[in-house]
Amino acid sequence: MKAANITGASGAGAAGDDAIRQRVLSRLRTRIVLYCFVLFIINYLDRVNVGFAALHMNKDLGLSATAYGLGAGIFFLGYIAFEIPSNMIMHRVGPRRWIARIMVSWGILSCAMAFVQGELSFYLMRFLLGLAEAGFVPGILLYLTYWFPARDRAKATAGFMTATVLSSVIGAPLSGWILGSNPNWLGLSAWQWLFILEGAPAIILGVVTYFYLADRPQDGRWLDAQERAWLVATIDQENRQVESVGSHEFRTIFRDHRVWLLTLIYMFNAVAVYGVVLWLPQIVRSIGGLSDVQTGLVTAIPFVFAAIGLMLVARSSDRTGERKWHTALSALAGGVFLAASALAPTPLVSLLLLCAAAFGVWAVLGVFWALPTQFLTGAAAAGGLAMINGFAQVGGFAGPYLVGWIRDATQSFTPALLTLAAGPVIAALLCGFVSVKASGIGAARSSPAE
């Protein structure tokens, strides 16, 4: 009888914890993931809208395909330069202040892109924009680890990362409409207004962020006392478990081969991501006969499939607790389909294959970030996430530049797309060498509520 009572009490306790967990996760998704998702839409749009501006800007400024590719990619050199310092500052001063600062800075510089005059000023402003944005993505990724238990982190990250594709689903038609409407207010061209109109929201939301975000669960007054206590205890317990099998000191990340391996994986996948994003409007335009608005609508289609891939693969990964092979197979599929799209016999078949490629390549972005937090916490997580995301942006520089250089050399996008396709395939192969001895905290358990 006593044993039965104990069992019943244990079952009731587990059921109570699961009920609290579901309430907390619901609040976190609404209060944190949704807001960060909106911020990332603005961030990503400001980062890649140069791809649409180039439809008219390149001619006005006399930029060759190589010069445009270099300028599009040089953003990532500035990004790399300040990524780790930015995240370490955020870890020290708190996300609320630092993310707000990042947003206001990049918003101002994104608007200033409207006033570039030629190659040199184009390169300089793209570099400065990279400096200003540095730390935003790894900062949010780190911020999510402050709030989300490990077993729920891939879905939270995927929800945030879906903004990279939704920004294109929304931004591509929006950018096409701005260019197509051809506003000439104050003597500025349509591509100049594109930068101003899409950069201003970052400044506004940067101010809002300072007052809206809470740094840690202890500061989350929108959680009740029981929910806050459960979340703080859960995150603290997981951090102690990670420390027992991994690293929590900043200096350890530079001698941890797993950090460098993950950096290479993310870098090779980024070659395809940014090579496609920053050139897709011009690739679509090369089909011929499309207006600016039509180009925007067609460009948005692959990103719908990218969003589906992000969420489905992350959900599967959280359900099974498996991270490495979800990452590898997604990257491999993305690379294979991207190569196939370059060799397709008709534009329609090419577009369909490009949609399949986007499904795989972007699916990597959600599940990948659950890997490093299996062995990094504290200052090591702050520095490690920034290091992986920062140095991996070499791929963001290489992808757009290679497309431009190959395009000028061959007058064709086919060899350029084949080159981009090699990136995710290499990333998939490298995944086979990842060995993460996790503490078991990332494994999902079935729950009727999920």
C-alpha positions in Angstrom: 0.0 0.0 0.0 2.8 2.3 0.9 4.6 1.5 -2.4 1.4 2.3 -4.3 1.2 5.6 -2.6 4.8 6.4 -3.5 4.2 5.4 -7.1 1.1 7.5 -7.2 2.8 10.5 -5.7 5.7 10.1 -8.2 3.3 9.9 -11.1 1.4 12.9 -9.9 4.7 14.9 -9.5 5.7 14.0 -13.0 2.3 15.0 -14.4 2.5 18.3 -12.5 6.0 19.0 -13.8 4.9 18.3 -17.3 1.9 20.6 -16.9 4.1 23.4 -15.7 6.5 22.7 -18.6 3.8 23.0 -21.2 2.6 26.3 -19.6 6.1 27.7 -19.5 6.9 26.7 -23.1 3.7 28.2 -24.4 4.6 31.5 -22.7 8.2 31.3 -24.0 7.2 30.7 -27.5 4.8 33.7 -27.5 6.9 36.1 -25.5 10.4 35.3 -26.7 10.5 33.2 -29.8 7.8 35.1 -31.6 9.4 38.5 -30.8 13.0 37.3 -31.7 11.5 35.9 -34.9 10.2 39.3 -35.8 13.6 40.9 -35.1 15.3 38.4 -37.2 13.0 39.0 -40.2 14.1 42.7 -40.0 17.7 41.7 -39.6 17.8 39.2 -42.5 15.9 41.5 -44.8 18.4 44.3 -44.2 21.3 41.8 -44.8 20.1 40.4 -48.1 17.9 43.2 -49.7 21.0 44.2 -51.6 20.2 41.3 -53.8 17.1 43.1 -55.0 18.7 46.6 -55.0 21.3 45.1 -57.4 18.7 44.8 -60.1 19.0 48.6 -60.6 21.8 49.7 -58.3 24.5 47.8 -60.3 23.7 49.6 -63.5 23.4 53.0 -61.8 26.8 52.6 -60.0 28.5 50.7 -62.8 29.2 47.6 -60.7 30.3 44.4 -62.5 29.0 41.0 -61.3 32.4 40.4 -59.7 32.3 43.8 -57.9 28.8 43.2 -56.7 29.7 39.7 -55.5 32.6 41.0 -53.6 30.6 43.8 -52.0 27.8 41.4 -51.1 30.2 39.1 -49.5 32.5 41.6 -47.8 29.6 42.2 -45.3 30.7 38.9 -43.7 34.3 40.0 -43.1 33.0 42.8 -40.9 30.7 40.3 -39.3 33.5 37.9 -38.5 35.7 40.6 -37.1 33.3 41.6 -34.3 31.3 38.4 -33.7 33.1 36.9 -30.7 33.7 40.3 -28.9 30.1 41.2 -29.4 28.8 38.0 -27.9 31.2 38.2 -24.9 30.0 41.8 -24.3 26.4 40.6 -24.4 27.1 37.8 -21.9 28.5 40.4 -19.6 26.1 43.4 -19.9 22.9 41.4 -20.7 20.9 40.7 -23.9 18.4 43.5 -23.5 20.9 46.3 -23.7 23.2 44.8 -26.3 20.6 43.5 -28.7 19.0 46.9 -28.7 22.3 48.5 -29.5 23.0 46.1 -32.3 19.6 46.8 -33.9 19.8 50.6 -33.8 23.4 50.5 -35.2 22.5 48.2 -38.1 19.3 50.1 -38.9 21.2 53.4 -39.3 23.8 51.8 -41.5 21.2 49.9 -43.6 19.5 53.2 -44.3 22.8 54.8 -45.2 23.4 52.2 -47.9 21.0 54.4 -50.0 23.8 56.9 -50.4 26.7 54.7 -51.7 28.3 56.3 -54.8 30.5 53.6 -56.3 32.6 50.4 -55.7 34.6 51.8 -52.8 31.7 53.2 -50.8 29.7 50.1 -51.6 32.5 47.9 -50.1 32.9 50.2 -47.1 29.2 50.4 -46.2 28.7 46.6 -46.5 31.7 46.0 -44.3 30.4 48.5 -41.7 27.0 46.9 -41.8 28.6 43.6 -41.0 30.4 45.1 -38.0 27.1 46.5 -36.8 25.1 43.3 -37.2 27.8 41.1 -35.6 26.6 39.3 -32.6 22.9 39.5 -33.3 22.4 35.9 -34.4 24.7 34.2 -31.9 23.4 36.6 -29.3 19.8 35.4 -29.8 21.0 31.8 -30.0 22.7 32.2 -26.6 19.6 34.1 -25.3 17.5 31.1 -26.2 19.8 28.8 -24.1 19.1 31.1 -21.1 15.4 30.4 -21.4 14.7 27.0 -23.1 15.4 23.5 -21.7 17.7 21.5 -24.0 15.0 19.1 -25.1 13.0 21.9 -26.6 15.8 23.9 -28.0 15.8 22.7 -31.6 12.2 23.7 -32.1 12.8 27.1 -30.5 15.9 27.7 -32.6 14.0 26.6 -35.8 11.2 28.9 -34.9 13.7 31.8 -34.7 15.6 30.6 -37.8 12.4 30.4 -39.9 12.6 34.2 -40.0 15.5 33.8 -42.5 13.1 32.3 -45.0 10.0 34.2 -44.1 11.9 37.4 -44.5 12.5 36.3 -48.1 8.9 35.2 -48.6 7.7 38.6 -47.4 10.7 40.7 -48.4 11.0 39.4 -52.0 7.6 40.6 -53.1 7.9 43.7 -50.9 11.3 44.6 -52.5 9.9 43.9 -56.0 6.9 46.1 -55.3 9.1 49.0 -54.0 11.3 48.7 -57.1 8.3 48.3 -59.4 6.5 51.3 -58.0 9.6 53.4 -58.8 9.3 56.1 -56.1 11.4 59.1 -56.9 10.7 61.1 -53.7 13.4 63.7 -52.9 15.2 62.8 -56.0 16.2 59.3 -54.8 15.9 56.2 -56.9 13.8 53.2 -56.1 16.7 51.1 -54.9 17.7 53.9 -52.6 14.2 54.0 -51.0 14.4 50.2 -50.7 17.3 50.5 -48.3 15.7 53.4 -46.3 12.2 51.9 -46.0 13.5 48.4 -45.0 16.2 49.8 -42.7 14.0 52.1 -40.6 12.1 49.4 -38.7 15.3 48.1 -37.1 15.9 51.5 -35.5 12.3 51.6 -34.1 12.3 47.9 -32.9 15.8 48.4 -31.4 14.3 51.0 -29.0 11.3 48.7 -28.2 13.7 45.8 -27.5 15.4 47.8 -24.7 12.1 47.9 -22.8 10.6 44.6 -23.9 13.2 41.9 -23.3 14.1 40.3 -19.9 17.7 39.1 -19.6 17.1 35.9 -17.6 14.3 33.7 -16.3 14.8 35.3 -12.9 13.7 38.6 -14.5 10.6 37.1 -16.3 7.8 38.8 -14.4 5.3 37.6 -17.0 5.9 34.0 -15.5 4.1 33.3 -12.3 6.3 32.3 -9.2 5.9 28.5 -9.7 6.7 28.7 -13.5 9.7 30.9 -12.9 11.0 28.6 -10.1 10.6 25.5 -12.3 12.4 27.1 -15.3 15.3 28.5 -13.2 15.8 25.1 -11.5 15.6 23.2 -14.8 18.1 25.4 -16.6 20.5 25.5 -13.7 20.4 21.7 -13.4 21.1 21.3 -17.1 24.0 23.7 -17.0 25.6 21.7 -14.2 25.1 18.5 -16.3 26.8 20.1 -19.3 29.7 21.3 -17.2 30.2 17.7 -16.1 30.8 16.5 -19.6 31.9 19.7 -21.5 33.2 23.2 -21.2 32.0 26.4 -19.4 35.2 28.6 -19.6 35.8 30.8 -22.6 39.4 29.8 -23.2 38.5 26.2 -23.7 36.7 26.7 -27.0 39.8 27.4 -29.0 41.4 24.0 -28.2 38.2 22.0 -28.6 38.3 20.3 -32.0 34.5 19.9 -31.9 34.0 23.6 -32.0 36.3 23.9 -35.1 34.6 21.0 -36.8 31.1 22.5 -36.3 32.4 25.8 -37.6 33.5 24.1 -40.8 30.1 22.3 -41.2 28.2 25.6 -40.8 30.6 27.4 -43.1 30.2 25.0 -46.0 26.4 25.1 -45.6 26.6 28.9 -45.5 28.3 28.9 -49.0 25.0 27.6 -50.5 22.7 29.6 -48.2 24.1 33.1 -49.0 25.2 32.3 -52.6 21.5 31.5 -53.3 20.0 34.3 -51.3 22.1 37.1 -52.6 21.9 36.0 -56.2 18.5 34.4 -56.5 16.7 37.6 -57.8 19.2 37.9 -60.6 19.1 34.2 -61.3 15.3 34.4 -61.6 15.6 37.6 -63.7 17.9 35.8 -66.1 15.0 33.5 -67.1 13.7 36.5 -69.0 10.4 38.3 -69.4 9.7 39.0 -65.7 8.9 42.3 -64.2 10.3 43.4 -60.8 7.1 42.4 -59.0 7.0 39.0 -60.8 10.7 38.4 -60.0 9.9 39.1 -56.3 7.0 36.6 -56.3 8.9 33.8 -58.0 12.0 34.4 -55.8 9.8 33.9 -52.7 8.7 30.3 -53.7 11.8 28.3 -52.7 11.7 30.0 -49.3 8.3 28.6 -48.5 9.8 25.1 -48.8 12.8 26.2 -46.8 10.5 27.2 -43.9 8.7 23.8 -44.1 12.1 22.0 -44.0 13.3 24.0 -40.9 10.2 23.2 -38.8 9.7 19.5 -39.9 13.4 18.5 -39.4 13.6 20.3 -36.0 10.4 18.7 -34.8 11.7 15.3 -35.7 15.1 16.0 -34.0 13.5 17.2 -30.8 11.1 14.2 -30.8 14.0 11.7 -31.2 16.7 13.6 -29.4 19.1 12.9 -32.4 20.9 15.9 -33.8 24.0 14.8 -35.9 22.3 12.8 -38.6 19.4 15.1 -39.0 22.0 17.8 -39.8 24.0 15.6 -42.1 21.1 14.2 -44.2 19.5 17.7 -44.5 22.7 19.1 -45.9 23.3 16.2 -48.2 19.8 16.4 -49.7 20.2 20.2 -50.1 23.5 19.9 -52.0 22.3 17.1 -54.3 19.1 18.9 -55.2 20.9 22.2 -55.7 23.3 20.5 -58.2 20.3 19.0 -60.0 18.6 22.4 -60.3 21.7 23.7 -62.2 21.4 20.9 -64.7 17.6 20.9 -65.1 16.2 20.9 -68.7 13.6 23.7 -68.1 13.2 26.7 -65.8 10.2 25.1 -64.2 12.0 21.9 -63.3 14.9 24.0 -62.1 12.6 26.0 -59.8 11.1 22.8 -58.3 14.5 21.3 -57.7 15.6 24.6 -56.1 12.6 24.3 -53.8 13.8 20.9 -52.7 17.3 22.2 -52.2 16.0 25.0 -50.0 14.1 22.5 -47.9 17.4 20.6 -47.1 19.9 23.5 -46.9 17.7 25.6 -44.6 16.7 22.6 -42.4 20.3 22.5 -41.2 19.9 26.0 -39.6 17.4 24.8 -37.0 18.8 21.5 -35.8 22.5 22.3 -36.1 22.5 24.8 -33.2 21.3 22.1 -30.7 24.8 20.4 -31.2 27.2 22.9 -29.6 25.0 23.4 -26.5 25.3 19.7 -25.7 28.9 20.4 -24.6 29.2 24.2 -24.1 27.6 26.4 -21.4 28.3 29.7 -19.7 31.1 31.8 -21.1 32.1 28.9 -23.3 28.7 28.9 -24.9 28.8 32.6 -25.4 32.2 32.5 -27.1 31.6 29.2 -28.8 28.3 30.1 -30.5 29.8 33.4 -31.7 33.0 31.6 -32.9 31.0 29.0 -34.9 28.6 31.5 -36.4 31.3 34.2 -36.9 34.1 32.2 -38.6 31.5 30.2 -40.6 30.6 33.5 -42.3 33.6 32.9 -44.4 31.1 30.8 -46.4 28.8 33.8 -46.5 31.6 35.8 -48.1 32.8 33.0 -50.4 29.4 32.0 -51.8 28.3 35.4 -53.3 31.8 36.2 -54.5 32.2 32.8 -56.2 28.9 33.2 -58.0 29.9 36.7 -59.3 33.4 35.6 -60.4 32.1 32.4 -62.1 29.3 34.3 -63.7 31.6 36.9 -65.2 34.0 34.2 -66.4 31.4 31.9 -68.0 28.4 34.1 -68.6 26.3 31.4 -67.0 24.8 30.6 -63.6 25.0 26.8 -64.1 28.7 26.3 -63.1 28.1 28.7 -60.2 25.2 26.7 -58.8 27.2 23.5 -59.1 30.0 25.1 -57.1 27.6 26.2 -54.4 26.1 22.7 -54.3 29.5 21.3 -53.2 29.3 23.2 -49.9 26.4 21.3 -48.2 27.7 18.0 -49.5 31.0 18.6 -47.8 29.2 19.7 -44.7 27.2 16.5 -44.6 30.4 14.4 -44.9 32.0 16.4 -42.1 29.0 15.6 -39.8 30.2 12.0 -39.8 33.2 13.0 -37.7 31.2 14.8 -35.1 31.4 13.1 -31.7 29.4 14.8 -29.0 29.3 13.1 -25.6 26.1 14.6 -24.3 24.8 14.3 -20.8 21.4 13.1 -22.0 19.6 16.3 -21.3 18.8 16.9 -25.0 16.9 13.6 -25.5 13.2 14.1 -25.8 10.6 12.1 -23.9 7.2 11.5 -25.2 4.4 13.5 -23.8 0.7 13.5 -24.7 0.7 17.2 -24.7 3.3 17.5 -27.5 
